[in-house]
């Protein structure tokens, strides 16, 4: 009898609990603009009507495309490298070498570097012979299947009682990937973001110096021969972070408008993702607007 009473009480409690659940309503809201055509650099005002607990804005630009919010690989990726070098004074002529590895384990020692397989790709680049020189665009597509790669500059200086060793500067460095449509995705946008580490292998008095604006190494006459490496962080040539939207509203208060400036001309698919959510569920709706951003002049 007690068991029957307990079951009835538990059933009644369940009915009460269910009746107290707060139903999640689907957001009801609209997004409008005064026009669908704007000039690059002009402020676009998005008018927001209705209400939602949360709203996220996807501008449609690279890195903020709603369709790519779950994408982690670039289809048809074509990685491109470019840098600026200055190599002058001293000998030998081929002191600066450009290399890439797909199996460097990150151990920045002579043993760790020599254990990895490094491929010399210096012949793909234009190297300075006295003034600032752009390397040109270096295609790394043949390394796309490597899960991770590291790029290195190797310096070789030959000691001499009469001649100085070469002085080498790397002043710019950019690694990016192009997709099948030719859109560019930065992997290492600037020299300062390459995560450089240096390793002195031969010649204790000289090593690469690393700053936010350049890499440098050189040696005078009557100095020991040198071998020194400077290596980037590990990077995937085909992967990228999923595109993200900008949260423009949370639970606190309504929002009446949102503004954004497009710097580049083009056709942009703009998405506003609105959601109502509580512990009992989540309901979402999308609102899309296509904008034509034309040149400023």
C-alpha positions as protocol buffer text, in pm:
chain_id: "A"
residue {
  index: 1
  type: UNK
  ca { x: 0 y: 0 z: 0 }
}
residue {
  index: 2
  type: UNK
  ca { x: 286 y: 235 z: 90 }
}
residue {
  index: 3
  type: UNK
  ca { x: 451 y: 164 z: -246 }
}
residue {
  index: 4
  type: UNK
  ca { x: 130 y: 254 z: -433 }
}
residue {
  index: 5
  type: UNK
  ca { x: 102 y: 583 z: -240 }
}
residue {
  index: 6
  type: UNK
  ca { x: 467 y: 664 z: -318 }
}
residue {
  index: 7
  type: UNK
  ca { x: 417 y: 601 z: -691 }
}
residue {
  index: 8
  type: UNK
  ca { x: 105 y: 820 z: -698 }
}
residue {
  index: 9
  type: UNK
  ca { x: 288 y: 1101 z: -515 }
}
residue {
  index: 10
  type: UNK
  ca { x: 586 y: 1081 z: -751 }
}
residue {
  index: 11
  type: UNK
  ca { x: 354 y: 1091 z: -1054 }
}
residue {
  index: 12
  type: UNK
  ca { x: 177 y: 1396 z: -918 }
}
residue {
  index: 13
  type: UNK
  ca { x: 508 y: 1570 z: -854 }
}
residue {
  index: 14
  type: UNK
  ca { x: 616 y: 1499 z: -1211 }
}
residue {
  index: 15
  type: UNK
  ca { x: 294 y: 1654 z: -1347 }
}
residue {
  index: 16
  type: UNK
  ca { x: 350 y: 1966 z: -1138 }
}
residue {
  index: 17
  type: UNK
  ca { x: 711 y: 1994 z: -1254 }
}
residue {
  index: 18
  type: UNK
  ca { x: 612 y: 1959 z: -1618 }
}
residue {
  index: 19
  type: UNK
  ca { x: 341 y: 2220 z: -1584 }
}
residue {
  index: 20
  type: UNK
  ca { x: 600 y: 2465 z: -1442 }
}
residue {
  index: 21
  type: UNK
  ca { x: 829 y: 2440 z: -1744 }
}
residue {
  index: 22
  type: UNK
  ca { x: 867 y: 2768 z: -1932 }
}
residue {
  index: 23
  type: UNK
  ca { x: 801 y: 2718 z: -2299 }
}
residue {
  index: 24
  type: UNK
  ca { x: 1069 y: 2862 z: -2525 }
}
residue {
  index: 25
  type: UNK
  ca { x: 916 y: 3089 z: -2786 }
}
residue {
  index: 26
  type: UNK
  ca { x: 1058 y: 3133 z: -3133 }
}
residue {
  index: 27
  type: UNK
  ca { x: 1215 y: 3480 z: -3174 }
}
residue {
  index: 28
  type: UNK
  ca { x: 1007 y: 3723 z: -3373 }
}
residue {
  index: 29
  type: UNK
  ca { x: 1222 y: 3993 z: -3523 }
}
residue {
  index: 30
  type: UNK
  ca { x: 1310 y: 4165 z: -3851 }
}
residue {
  index: 31
  type: UNK
  ca { x: 1622 y: 4327 z: -3993 }
}
residue {
  index: 32
  type: UNK
  ca { x: 1598 y: 4610 z: -4247 }
}
residue {
  index: 33
  type: UNK
  ca { x: 1834 y: 4856 z: -4411 }
}
residue {
  index: 34
  type: UNK
  ca { x: 1765 y: 5179 z: -4595 }
}
residue {
  index: 35
  type: UNK
  ca { x: 1926 y: 5035 z: -4908 }
}
residue {
  index: 36
  type: UNK
  ca { x: 2089 y: 4722 z: -5038 }
}
residue {
  index: 37
  type: UNK
  ca { x: 2373 y: 4915 z: -5202 }
}
residue {
  index: 38
  type: UNK
  ca { x: 2642 y: 5108 z: -5014 }
}
residue {
  index: 39
  type: UNK
  ca { x: 2987 y: 5245 z: -5088 }
}
residue {
  index: 40
  type: UNK
  ca { x: 3299 y: 5090 z: -4939 }
}
residue {
  index: 41
  type: UNK
  ca { x: 3379 y: 5282 z: -4621 }
}
residue {
  index: 42
  type: UNK
  ca { x: 3019 y: 5393 z: -4571 }
}
residue {
  index: 43
  type: UNK
  ca { x: 2837 y: 5305 z: -4250 }
}
residue {
  index: 44
  type: UNK
  ca { x: 2557 y: 5052 z: -4296 }
}
residue {
  index: 45
  type: UNK
  ca { x: 2278 y: 5080 z: -4039 }
}
residue {
  index: 46
  type: UNK
  ca { x: 2079 y: 4762 z: -3970 }
}
residue {
  index: 47
  type: UNK
  ca { x: 1743 y: 4835 z: -3806 }
}
residue {
  index: 48
  type: UNK
  ca { x: 1630 y: 4572 z: -3556 }
}
residue {
  index: 49
  type: UNK
  ca { x: 1260 y: 4520 z: -3482 }
}
residue {
  index: 50
  type: UNK
  ca { x: 1113 y: 4265 z: -3246 }
}
residue {
  index: 51
  type: UNK
  ca { x: 1292 y: 4077 z: -2971 }
}
residue {
  index: 52
  type: UNK
  ca { x: 1530 y: 3787 z: -2910 }
}
residue {
  index: 53
  type: UNK
  ca { x: 1737 y: 3691 z: -2609 }
}
residue {
  index: 54
  type: UNK
  ca { x: 2055 y: 3660 z: -2814 }
}
residue {
  index: 55
  type: UNK
  ca { x: 2155 y: 3799 z: -3154 }
}
residue {
  index: 56
  type: UNK
  ca { x: 2477 y: 3723 z: -3343 }
}
residue {
  index: 57
  type: UNK
  ca { x: 2588 y: 3920 z: -3650 }
}
residue {
  index: 58
  type: UNK
  ca { x: 2771 y: 3759 z: -3945 }
}
residue {
  index: 59
  type: UNK
  ca { x: 2893 y: 4031 z: -4183 }
}
residue {
  index: 60
  type: UNK
  ca { x: 2967 y: 3792 z: -4470 }
}
residue {
  index: 61
  type: UNK
  ca { x: 3329 y: 3904 z: -4484 }
}
residue {
  index: 62
  type: UNK
  ca { x: 3623 y: 3662 z: -4468 }
}
residue {
  index: 63
  type: UNK
  ca { x: 3628 y: 3515 z: -4119 }
}
residue {
  index: 64
  type: UNK
  ca { x: 3265 y: 3613 z: -4054 }
}
residue {
  index: 65
  type: UNK
  ca { x: 3072 y: 3407 z: -4309 }
}
residue {
  index: 66
  type: UNK
  ca { x: 2777 y: 3218 z: -4158 }
}
residue {
  index: 67
  type: UNK
  ca { x: 2808 y: 2938 z: -4415 }
}
residue {
  index: 68
  type: UNK
  ca { x: 3161 y: 2868 z: -4294 }
}
residue {
  index: 69
  type: UNK
  ca { x: 3091 y: 2866 z: -3919 }
}
residue {
  index: 70
  type: UNK
  ca { x: 3180 y: 2495 z: -3900 }
}
residue {
  index: 71
  type: UNK
  ca { x: 3448 y: 2484 z: -4170 }
}
residue {
  index: 72
  type: UNK
  ca { x: 3796 y: 2381 z: -4057 }
}
residue {
  index: 73
  type: UNK
  ca { x: 3959 y: 2295 z: -4390 }
}
residue {
  index: 74
  type: UNK
  ca { x: 4010 y: 2507 z: -4701 }
}
residue {
  index: 75
  type: UNK
  ca { x: 3905 y: 2329 z: -5019 }
}
residue {
  index: 76
  type: UNK
  ca { x: 4163 y: 2356 z: -5295 }
}
residue {
  index: 77
  type: UNK
  ca { x: 4404 y: 2533 z: -5062 }
}
residue {
  index: 78
  type: UNK
  ca { x: 4707 y: 2697 z: -5226 }
}
residue {
  index: 79
  type: UNK
  ca { x: 4952 y: 2823 z: -4962 }
}
residue {
  index: 80
  type: UNK
  ca { x: 5175 y: 3114 z: -5058 }
}
residue {
  index: 81
  type: UNK
  ca { x: 5480 y: 3253 z: -4878 }
}
residue {
  index: 82
  type: UNK
  ca { x: 5649 y: 3590 z: -4926 }
}
residue {
  index: 83
  type: UNK
  ca { x: 5920 y: 3776 z: -4738 }
}
residue {
  index: 84
  type: UNK
  ca { x: 6165 y: 4063 z: -4776 }
}
residue {
  index: 85
  type: UNK
  ca { x: 6538 y: 4004 z: -4727 }
}
residue {
  index: 86
  type: UNK
  ca { x: 6849 y: 4217 z: -4718 }
}
residue {
  index: 87
  type: UNK
  ca { x: 7180 y: 4032 z: -4754 }
}
residue {
  index: 88
  type: UNK
  ca { x: 7504 y: 4227 z: -4791 }
}
residue {
  index: 89
  type: UNK
  ca { x: 7871 y: 4254 z: -4701 }
}
residue {
  index: 90
  type: UNK
  ca { x: 8104 y: 3960 z: -4655 }
}
residue {
  index: 91
  type: UNK
  ca { x: 8102 y: 3601 z: -4778 }
}
residue {
  index: 92
  type: UNK
  ca { x: 7983 y: 3343 z: -4878 }
}
residue {
  index: 93
  type: UNK
  ca { x: 7721 y: 3449 z: -5132 }
}
residue {
  index: 94
  type: UNK
  ca { x: 7474 y: 3173 z: -5032 }
}
residue {
  index: 95
  type: UNK
  ca { x: 7478 y: 3241 z: -4656 }
}
residue {
  index: 96
  type: UNK
  ca { x: 7098 y: 3258 z: -4631 }
}
residue {
  index: 97
  type: UNK
  ca { x: 6893 y: 2945 z: -4698 }
}
residue {
  index: 98
  type: UNK
  ca { x: 6515 y: 2890 z: -4686 }
}
residue {
  index: 99
  type: UNK
  ca { x: 6390 y: 2549 z: -4569 }
}
residue {
  index: 100
  type: UNK
  ca { x: 6067 y: 2374 z: -4478 }
}
residue {
  index: 101
  type: UNK
  ca { x: 5996 y: 2061 z: -4274 }
}
residue {
  index: 102
  type: UNK
  ca { x: 5690 y: 1845 z: -4225 }
}
residue {
  index: 103
  type: UNK
  ca { x: 5826 y: 1641 z: -3935 }
}
residue {
  index: 104
  type: UNK
  ca { x: 6010 y: 1881 z: -3704 }
}
residue {
  index: 105
  type: UNK
  ca { x: 5903 y: 1791 z: -3350 }
}
residue {
  index: 106
  type: UNK
  ca { x: 5971 y: 2132 z: -3197 }
}
residue {
  index: 107
  type: UNK
  ca { x: 6290 y: 2037 z: -3012 }
}
residue {
  index: 108
  type: UNK
  ca { x: 6504 y: 2346 z: -3069 }
}
residue {
  index: 109
  type: UNK
  ca { x: 6847 y: 2187 z: -3035 }
}
residue {
  index: 110
  type: UNK
  ca { x: 7111 y: 2077 z: -3284 }
}
residue {
  index: 111
  type: UNK
  ca { x: 6994 y: 1718 z: -3241 }
}
residue {
  index: 112
  type: UNK
  ca { x: 6625 y: 1809 z: -3274 }
}
residue {
  index: 113
  type: UNK
  ca { x: 6680 y: 2014 z: -3589 }
}
residue {
  index: 114
  type: UNK
  ca { x: 6910 y: 1760 z: -3757 }
}
residue {
  index: 115
  type: UNK
  ca { x: 6670 y: 1477 z: -3680 }
}
residue {
  index: 116
  type: UNK
  ca { x: 6395 y: 1640 z: -3889 }
}
residue {
  index: 117
  type: UNK
  ca { x: 6385 y: 1623 z: -4268 }
}
residue {
  index: 118
  type: UNK
  ca { x: 6435 y: 1975 z: -4403 }
}
residue {
  index: 119
  type: UNK
  ca { x: 6380 y: 2053 z: -4771 }
}
residue {
  index: 120
  type: UNK
  ca { x: 6582 y: 2342 z: -4912 }
}
residue {
  index: 121
  type: UNK
  ca { x: 6349 y: 2565 z: -5115 }
}
residue {
  index: 122
  type: UNK
  ca { x: 6583 y: 2862 z: -5149 }
}
residue {
  index: 123
  type: UNK
  ca { x: 6566 y: 2832 z: -5528 }
}
residue {
  index: 124
  type: UNK
  ca { x: 6195 y: 2920 z: -5514 }
}
residue {
  index: 125
  type: UNK
  ca { x: 6273 y: 3264 z: -5371 }
}
residue {
  index: 126
  type: UNK
  ca { x: 6456 y: 3576 z: -5481 }
}
residue {
  index: 127
  type: UNK
  ca { x: 6725 y: 3644 z: -5220 }
}
residue {
  index: 128
  type: UNK
  ca { x: 6880 y: 3987 z: -5174 }
}
residue {
  index: 129
  type: UNK
  ca { x: 7230 y: 4062 z: -5299 }
}
residue {
  index: 130
  type: UNK
  ca { x: 7264 y: 4400 z: -5132 }
}
residue {
  index: 131
  type: UNK
  ca { x: 6934 y: 4586 z: -5100 }
}
residue {
  index: 132
  type: UNK
  ca { x: 6583 y: 4514 z: -4971 }
}
residue {
  index: 133
  type: UNK
  ca { x: 6437 y: 4253 z: -5207 }
}
residue {
  index: 134
  type: UNK
  ca { x: 6098 y: 4082 z: -5215 }
}
residue {
  index: 135
  type: UNK
  ca { x: 6117 y: 3704 z: -5243 }
}
residue {
  index: 136
  type: UNK
  ca { x: 5826 y: 3697 z: -5481 }
}
residue {
  index: 137
  type: UNK
  ca { x: 5534 y: 3461 z: -5420 }
}
residue {
  index: 138
  type: UNK
  ca { x: 5653 y: 3115 z: -5316 }
}
residue {
  index: 139
  type: UNK
  ca { x: 5408 y: 2832 z: -5384 }
}
residue {
  index: 140
  type: UNK
  ca { x: 5399 y: 2570 z: -5106 }
}
residue {
  index: 141
  type: UNK
  ca { x: 5116 y: 2359 z: -5252 }
}
residue {
  index: 142
  type: UNK
  ca { x: 5336 y: 2048 z: -5265 }
}
residue {
  index: 143
  type: UNK
  ca { x: 5344 y: 2050 z: -4883 }
}
residue {
  index: 144
  type: UNK
  ca { x: 4967 y: 2073 z: -4838 }
}
residue {
  index: 145
  type: UNK
  ca { x: 4932 y: 1710 z: -4728 }
}
residue {
  index: 146
  type: UNK
  ca { x: 5161 y: 1761 z: -4430 }
}
residue {
  index: 147
  type: UNK
  ca { x: 4957 y: 1795 z: -4108 }
}
residue {
  index: 148
  type: UNK
  ca { x: 5197 y: 2063 z: -3983 }
}
residue {
  index: 149
  type: UNK
  ca { x: 5498 y: 2240 z: -4128 }
}
residue {
  index: 150
  type: UNK
  ca { x: 5773 y: 2466 z: -3997 }
}
residue {
  index: 151
  type: UNK
  ca { x: 5959 y: 2718 z: -4211 }
}
residue {
  index: 152
  type: UNK
  ca { x: 6319 y: 2810 z: -4130 }
}
residue {
  index: 153
  type: UNK
  ca { x: 6596 y: 3045 z: -4231 }
}
residue {
  index: 154
  type: UNK
  ca { x: 6939 y: 2885 z: -4201 }
}
residue {
  index: 155
  type: UNK
  ca { x: 7249 y: 3106 z: -4183 }
}
residue {
  index: 156
  type: UNK
  ca { x: 7596 y: 2983 z: -4281 }
}
residue {
  index: 157
  type: UNK
  ca { x: 7898 y: 3203 z: -4213 }
}
residue {
  index: 158
  type: UNK
  ca { x: 8255 y: 3101 z: -4295 }
}
residue {
  index: 159
  type: UNK
  ca { x: 8522 y: 3236 z: -4063 }
}
residue {
  index: 160
  type: UNK
  ca { x: 8802 y: 3431 z: -4229 }
}
residue {
  index: 161
  type: UNK
  ca { x: 9086 y: 3650 z: -4100 }
}
residue {
  index: 162
  type: UNK
  ca { x: 9027 y: 3904 z: -4378 }
}
residue {
  index: 163
  type: UNK
  ca { x: 8660 y: 3895 z: -4481 }
}
residue {
  index: 164
  type: UNK
  ca { x: 8350 y: 3952 z: -4272 }
}
residue {
  index: 165
  type: UNK
  ca { x: 8061 y: 3710 z: -4285 }
}
residue {
  index: 166
  type: UNK
  ca { x: 7734 y: 3807 z: -4449 }
}
residue {
  index: 167
  type: UNK
  ca { x: 7482 y: 4028 z: -4268 }
}
residue {
  index: 168
  type: UNK
  ca { x: 7123 y: 3911 z: -4320 }
}
residue {
  index: 169
  type: UNK
  ca { x: 6794 y: 4081 z: -4239 }
}
residue {
  index: 170
  type: UNK
  ca { x: 6442 y: 3945 z: -4282 }
}
residue {
  index: 171
  type: UNK
  ca { x: 6213 y: 4248 z: -4264 }
}
residue {
  index: 172
  type: UNK
  ca { x: 5874 y: 4116 z: -4376 }
}
residue {
  index: 173
  type: UNK
  ca { x: 5717 y: 3771 z: -4370 }
}
residue {
  index: 174
  type: UNK
  ca { x: 5368 y: 3660 z: -4474 }
}
residue {
  index: 175
  type: UNK
  ca { x: 5214 y: 3316 z: -4515 }
}
residue {
  index: 176
  type: UNK
  ca { x: 4860 y: 3284 z: -4650 }
}
residue {
  index: 177
  type: UNK
  ca { x: 4635 y: 3031 z: -4818 }
}
residue {
  index: 178
  type: UNK
  ca { x: 4409 y: 3089 z: -5117 }
}
residue {
  index: 179
  type: UNK
  ca { x: 4093 y: 2884 z: -5163 }
}
residue {
  index: 180
  type: UNK
  ca { x: 3949 y: 2756 z: -5490 }
}
residue {
  index: 181
  type: UNK
  ca { x: 3781 y: 3095 z: -5547 }
}
residue {
  index: 182
  type: UNK
  ca { x: 4102 y: 3288 z: -5496 }
}
residue {
  index: 183
  type: UNK
  ca { x: 4001 y: 3428 z: -5158 }
}
residue {
  index: 184
  type: UNK
  ca { x: 4293 y: 3479 z: -4921 }
}
residue {
  index: 185
  type: UNK
  ca { x: 4316 y: 3349 z: -4564 }
}
residue {
  index: 186
  type: UNK
  ca { x: 4609 y: 3464 z: -4349 }
}
residue {
  index: 187
  type: UNK
  ca { x: 4805 y: 3190 z: -4172 }
}
residue {
  index: 188
  type: UNK
  ca { x: 5095 y: 3407 z: -4054 }
}
residue {
  index: 189
  type: UNK
  ca { x: 4992 y: 3763 z: -4138 }
}
residue {
  index: 190
  type: UNK
  ca { x: 5312 y: 3937 z: -4025 }
}
residue {
  index: 191
  type: UNK
  ca { x: 5668 y: 3856 z: -3926 }
}
residue {
  index: 192
  type: UNK
  ca { x: 5585 y: 3933 z: -3563 }
}
residue {
  index: 193
  type: UNK
  ca { x: 5318 y: 3659 z: -3555 }
}
residue {
  index: 194
  type: UNK
  ca { x: 5537 y: 3374 z: -3679 }
}
residue {
  index: 195
  type: UNK
  ca { x: 5638 y: 3249 z: -3333 }
}
residue {
  index: 196
  type: UNK
  ca { x: 6008 y: 3251 z: -3416 }
}
residue {
  index: 197
  type: UNK
  ca { x: 6260 y: 3048 z: -3215 }
}
residue {
  index: 198
  type: UNK
  ca { x: 6634 y: 3049 z: -3282 }
}
residue {
  index: 199
  type: UNK
  ca { x: 6903 y: 2787 z: -3237 }
}
residue {
  index: 200
  type: UNK
  ca { x: 7278 y: 2840 z: -3240 }
}
residue {
  index: 201
  type: UNK
  ca { x: 7449 y: 2532 z: -3383 }
}
residue {
  index: 202
  type: UNK
  ca { x: 7798 y: 2660 z: -3465 }
}
residue {
  index: 203
  type: UNK
  ca { x: 7977 y: 2976 z: -3351 }
}
residue {
  index: 204
  type: UNK
  ca { x: 7895 y: 3072 z: -2995 }
}
residue {
  index: 205
  type: UNK
  ca { x: 7924 y: 3448 z: -3038 }
}
residue {
  index: 206
  type: UNK
  ca { x: 7653 y: 3493 z: -3300 }
}
residue {
  index: 207
  type: UNK
  ca { x: 7285 y: 3403 z: -3323 }
}
residue {
  index: 208
  type: UNK
  ca { x: 6969 y: 3534 z: -3486 }
}
residue {
  index: 209
  type: UNK
  ca { x: 6819 y: 3832 z: -3307 }
}
residue {
  index: 210
  type: UNK
  ca { x: 6441 y: 3843 z: -3318 }
}
residue {
  index: 211
  type: UNK
  ca { x: 6232 y: 4158 z: -3284 }
}
residue {
  index: 212
  type: UNK
  ca { x: 5882 y: 4261 z: -3385 }
}
residue {
  index: 213
  type: UNK
  ca { x: 6009 y: 4425 z: -3703 }
}
residue {
  index: 214
  type: UNK
  ca { x: 6297 y: 4206 z: -3825 }
}
residue {
  index: 215
  type: UNK
  ca { x: 6528 y: 3907 z: -3792 }
}
residue {
  index: 216
  type: UNK
  ca { x: 6901 y: 3976 z: -3809 }
}
residue {
  index: 217
  type: UNK
  ca { x: 7235 y: 3795 z: -3800 }
}
residue {
  index: 218
  type: UNK
  ca { x: 7590 y: 3878 z: -3912 }
}
residue {
  index: 219
  type: UNK
  ca { x: 7953 y: 3841 z: -3809 }
}
residue {
  index: 220
  type: UNK
  ca { x: 8280 y: 4027 z: -3856 }
}
residue {
  index: 221
  type: UNK
  ca { x: 8619 y: 3910 z: -3981 }
}
residue {
  index: 222
  type: UNK
  ca { x: 8829 y: 3701 z: -3743 }
}
residue {
  index: 223
  type: UNK
  ca { x: 8520 y: 3534 z: -3598 }
}
residue {
  index: 224
  type: UNK
  ca { x: 8440 y: 3165 z: -3583 }
}
residue {
  index: 225
  type: UNK
  ca { x: 8231 y: 3008 z: -3857 }
}
residue {
  index: 226
  type: UNK
  ca { x: 7859 y: 3012 z: -3785 }
}
residue {
  index: 227
  type: UNK
  ca { x: 7552 y: 2799 z: -3842 }
}
residue {
  index: 228
  type: UNK
  ca { x: 7233 y: 2940 z: -3695 }
}
residue {
  index: 229
  type: UNK
  ca { x: 6864 y: 2864 z: -3750 }
}
residue {
  index: 230
  type: UNK
  ca { x: 6548 y: 3062 z: -3690 }
}
residue {
  index: 231
  type: UNK
  ca { x: 6224 y: 2863 z: -3716 }
}
residue {
  index: 232
  type: UNK
  ca { x: 5852 y: 2948 z: -3724 }
}
residue {
  index: 233
  type: UNK
  ca { x: 5587 y: 2790 z: -3510 }
}
residue {
  index: 234
  type: UNK
  ca { x: 5415 y: 2482 z: -3650 }
}
residue {
  index: 235
  type: UNK
  ca { x: 5136 y: 2567 z: -3892 }
}
residue {
  index: 236
  type: UNK
  ca { x: 4878 y: 2377 z: -4097 }
}
residue {
  index: 237
  type: UNK
  ca { x: 4870 y: 2497 z: -4455 }
}
residue {
  index: 238
  type: UNK
  ca { x: 4511 y: 2386 z: -4524 }
}
residue {
  index: 239
  type: UNK
  ca { x: 4328 y: 2426 z: -4195 }
}
residue {
  index: 240
  type: UNK
  ca { x: 4175 y: 2737 z: -4047 }
}
residue {
  index: 241
  type: UNK
  ca { x: 3958 y: 2845 z: -3762 }
}
residue {
  index: 242
  type: UNK
  ca { x: 3581 y: 2834 z: -3826 }
}
residue {
  index: 243
  type: UNK
  ca { x: 3426 y: 3169 z: -3912 }
}
residue {
  index: 244
  type: UNK
  ca { x: 3273 y: 3353 z: -3619 }
}
residue {
  index: 245
  type: UNK
  ca { x: 2992 y: 3598 z: -3576 }
}
residue {
  index: 246
  type: UNK
  ca { x: 2985 y: 3901 z: -3350 }
}
residue {
  index: 247
  type: UNK
  ca { x: 2749 y: 3878 z: -3050 }
}
residue {
  index: 248
  type: UNK
  ca { x: 2552 y: 4203 z: -3053 }
}
residue {
  index: 249
  type: UNK
  ca { x: 2289 y: 4123 z: -2791 }
}
residue {
  index: 250
  type: UNK
  ca { x: 2256 y: 3912 z: -2481 }
}
residue {
  index: 251
  type: UNK
  ca { x: 1975 y: 3893 z: -2225 }
}
residue {
  index: 252
  type: UNK
  ca { x: 2020 y: 4252 z: -2110 }
}
residue {
  index: 253
  type: UNK
  ca { x: 1783 y: 4493 z: -2279 }
}
residue {
  index: 254
  type: UNK
  ca { x: 1659 y: 4539 z: -2637 }
}
residue {
  index: 255
  type: UNK
  ca { x: 1864 y: 4651 z: -2935 }
}
residue {
  index: 256
  type: UNK
  ca { x: 1727 y: 4889 z: -3197 }
}
residue {
  index: 257
  type: UNK
  ca { x: 2007 y: 4900 z: -3454 }
}
residue {
  index: 258
  type: UNK
  ca { x: 2352 y: 4774 z: -3546 }
}
residue {
  index: 259
  type: UNK
  ca { x: 2611 y: 4943 z: -3767 }
}
residue {
  index: 260
  type: UNK
  ca { x: 2898 y: 4805 z: -3973 }
}
residue {
  index: 261
  type: UNK
  ca { x: 3148 y: 4940 z: -4227 }
}
residue {
  index: 262
  type: UNK
  ca { x: 3263 y: 4731 z: -4525 }
}
residue {
  index: 263
  type: UNK
  ca { x: 3611 y: 4826 z: -4639 }
}
residue {
  index: 264
  type: UNK
  ca { x: 3613 y: 4623 z: -4961 }
}
residue {
  index: 265
  type: UNK
  ca { x: 3365 y: 4621 z: -5252 }
}
residue {
  index: 266
  type: UNK
  ca { x: 3174 y: 4299 z: -5314 }
}
residue {
  index: 267
  type: UNK
  ca { x: 2850 y: 4108 z: -5266 }
}
residue {
  index: 268
  type: UNK
  ca { x: 2799 y: 4014 z: -4901 }
}
residue {
  index: 269
  type: UNK
  ca { x: 2550 y: 3769 z: -4752 }
}
residue {
  index: 270
  type: UNK
  ca { x: 2468 y: 3918 z: -4411 }
}
residue {
  index: 271
  type: UNK
  ca { x: 2314 y: 3688 z: -4149 }
}
residue {
  index: 272
  type: UNK
  ca { x: 2161 y: 3773 z: -3814 }
}
residue {
  index: 273
  type: UNK
  ca { x: 2120 y: 3466 z: -3595 }
}
residue {
  index: 274
  type: UNK
  ca { x: 1864 y: 3516 z: -3319 }
}
residue {
  index: 275
  type: UNK
  ca { x: 1790 y: 3276 z: -3035 }
}
residue {
  index: 276
  type: UNK
  ca { x: 1565 y: 3241 z: -2732 }
}
residue {
  index: 277
  type: UNK
  ca { x: 1701 y: 2994 z: -2481 }
}
residue {
  index: 278
  type: UNK
  ca { x: 1650 y: 2860 z: -2131 }
}
residue {
  index: 279
  type: UNK
  ca { x: 1713 y: 2534 z: -1947 }
}
residue {
  index: 280
  type: UNK
  ca { x: 1416 y: 2374 z: -2122 }
}
residue {
  index: 281
  type: UNK
  ca { x: 1525 y: 2438 z: -2478 }
}
residue {
  index: 282
  type: UNK
  ca { x: 1645 y: 2667 z: -2754 }
}
residue {
  index: 283
  type: UNK
  ca { x: 1476 y: 2816 z: -3060 }
}
residue {
  index: 284
  type: UNK
  ca { x: 1654 y: 3002 z: -3335 }
}
residue {
  index: 285
  type: UNK
  ca { x: 1573 y: 3194 z: -3651 }
}
residue {
  index: 286
  type: UNK
  ca { x: 1793 y: 3346 z: -3921 }
}
residue {
  index: 287
  type: UNK
  ca { x: 1746 y: 3672 z: -4106 }
}
residue {
  index: 288
  type: UNK
  ca { x: 1946 y: 3730 z: -4423 }
}
residue {
  index: 289
  type: UNK
  ca { x: 2021 y: 4043 z: -4624 }
}
residue {
  index: 290
  type: UNK
  ca { x: 2233 y: 4064 z: -4940 }
}
residue {
  index: 291
  type: UNK
  ca { x: 2437 y: 4382 z: -4967 }
}
residue {
  index: 292
  type: UNK
  ca { x: 2616 y: 4518 z: -5271 }
}
residue {
  index: 293
  type: UNK
  ca { x: 2920 y: 4718 z: -5161 }
}
residue {
  index: 294
  type: UNK
  ca { x: 3048 y: 4927 z: -5450 }
}
residue {
  index: 295
  type: UNK
  ca { x: 3380 y: 5112 z: -5488 }
}
residue {
  index: 296
  type: UNK
  ca { x: 3408 y: 5440 z: -5301 }
}
residue {
  index: 297
  type: UNK
  ca { x: 3463 y: 5641 z: -5617 }
}
